[in-house]
Amino acid sequence: MSQAEQTPTTDPTPTHPTPTHPTTATHRRLWTLGLFRSELRVTLRRWRTLALLGVLAVLPVLIGIAVKIETSDGGSAGPGEGGGSGEGPAFFGQITNNGLFLVFAALAATLPFFLPMAVGVIAGDGIAGEASAGTLRYLLVAPAGRTRLLLAKYASTLVFCVIATVTVAASALATGALLFPLGDLTTISGTQISFSEALLRALLIALAVAASLVGLAALGVFVSTLTNSGIAAMATTVGLLITVQIIGSIPQLDAVHPYLFSQHWLSFADLLRDPVHYDDLIANLRLQGLYAAVFGAAAWARFTTKDISA
Amino acid sequence: MAPNGPDQRPMDDEATDELRSGRRKAARYIVPVAVASVAAATIGLVPALASSGDPDLPKITAQELIEKIAASDTEQLSGSVKISTDLGIPGLGGAASSLLGDAARGDGEGTASSAAPEDKLMELTSGTHTLRVAADGPDKQKLSILDDAAEYSVIRNGDEVWAYDSASNEAYHATADDAKQGKGRDKGADHVVPDSAPATPKEFAEQALKAVDDTTSVSVDGTAKVAGRDAYQLLIKPKTTNGVTSTVGSIRIAVDAENGVPLKFTLTPRSGGKAAIDAGFTKVDFSAPKASTFDFKPGKGTKVTEAEDLEGDAPKDEEFEGLEDLGGLNVIGEGWSSIATFEMPGGQGLTIPKDSDVPPEAEKFLDALGDKATGKFGSGRVFSTRLVNALVTDDGKVYVGAVDKSSLVNAANAAK
């Protein structure tokens, strides 16, 4: 907020800088980033955020230790045992052979629930949290414009998506490197790629997973503009997530499946094929973009016309 | 600066401002609604739009088109195939693969390899799957079944045949020699070679064209765009012969106008509705695939099952005992109307003896599976799917064919 207070308050319309303030345009651009930066700083300094990231960082360690203990007697992990084929979570079978697979396994394990839940909490808290803390009106006293505040909130949520995903991936990579051998990677198509290329693919996969959360983040920000209670917004967003996951798992409802934001979430694994299979990845990005557009527009319409009483 | 103003605007004229803000408020909600409807339309309509727009191609006869297919010497291609099967057999994938899979792998323990190809190919008989195919000449082929976060590949590179299941990290290895020398068990090894598996449109087309004779009408039915390529559509329709009606309504094959490679295969049952089998390229490239595509080296920790190992361990005799019991396999008729008959193992039908203490639920279960049918032959049950019907008489005879129910009953009557 400190930057906001320094800004001249005489000129609220960004498109018409008055001649008396020749530096306003550049000033304003910095200021926009300033709002975003301060939002991000506020978000990342919250105990709640740090706790969420801590939980996300611990999960891959737990998975790694569990696999290590299970296979310490020389057996192989995962679904290969007992004649079952491919029933277990994705990639678990390969972790013991290459620690890098822990990255993929951890992302596959956290993507259906933990990651989106964390994003739902942060996104739902965005506007409604300010409203319930009574700080929203002070934010709006500054001539930032509601659209810009909304954008800053959404942008910091997206940054959180990336940070959360990278946290899982980095923690998994560190655990995998400590507990298991690293080396050339066998793609799921059966071909081999070098370790450096595999690392690059792991990074792309982390980004693809983060991009999978864009739609949910927009949905969460929209829900956040509907209520003045931060808890209600978070609960609604996470509730919607669970509902969508349940609907997505009922085969009889396949008519609506293409419209669910979680429809192509597993497409990140297509980056591990050789050659990479892009169809679903692109479909996922398109779907997330549509969600961001629809719920972003809805959040904008709601927030810019809302009576702010708190 | 009022914090509760709808936007940061000067508040000079409050009356007009309120009016304007009311309108503006309503107008703003049009944006998300418009975006949502465009979005919904894009998701719903994109597939429909993609398949429209039939290309203009010079006219061609059915004969010329079939020759074009036969003359096609394309040996290099790579692409994605989407295959949807709806045979009307609920849960065949699971049930049949567990049934046949267990039979094929004997005791189903220890020696079993989830990378053995039979189970995986069974999966293709229901649902929608995306496959990737690549071929470079007659001895380099690769076929991959793309699953969620997993992939099953069969790779043939010269004499080496590998199958790799990434979900369980297991590989299956056979050499072409094994395939030639072995008996019985090596039917599986033959399946390994992608060209014997009817998974690409080309193989489907060849199998369908074998059935072409005077029982069938073949015509060219317009053009289509498949995987971005111009194609002719070959329409094959079974005729009713000798009063036997086939359950196959029509078969449609889209043939690349340039090089005669079949690109899409659609089989529609006579009962109408969704295609029973729909396999087509969604992407195809006729240049040579990367050589590394056909290289396979099992990674560290990959469990490799050799074809010989499986053969040694599998109790061959028991395995095929059931099949050997199917005495007197006989085929009535030819072409579309062929009906296979054989006797149930043990010479008994699927009836429950009156005096047995089998719970009545078992009888009900059988009734739920098949309709009762009676005729000169006696009585029996008809089990139907969308394409294949089977009549099991009470005295243990089985009539199976891609023909309708009355044709089966007639065949049974004629056999009496």
Interface residues (C-beta under 8 A of the other chain):
Chain A: T9 P12 T13 S76 G78 P79 G80 G83 G84 S85 G86 A90 F91 G93 Q94 T96 N97 N98 A108 R137 Y138 L140 V141 P143 G145 R146 P181 G183 D184 L185 T186 T187 I188 S189 G190 T191 Q192 P258 Y259 L266 A269 D270 R273 D274 P275 H277 D279 L287 L290 A293 V294 F295 A297 A298 W300 A301 T304 T305 K306 D307 I308 S309
Chain B: M1 P3 N4 P6 D7 Q8 R9 P10 S21 R24 K25 R28 Y29 V31 P32 V35 A36 A39 A40 T42 I43 G44 S80 G108 E109 A112 S114 D119 T130 R132 S144 L146 D147 D148 A149 A150 E151 S153 I155 W162 Y164 D165 S166 A167 S168 N169 E170 A171 T282 K290 S292 T293 D295 F296 K297 P298 G299 K300 G301 T302 K303
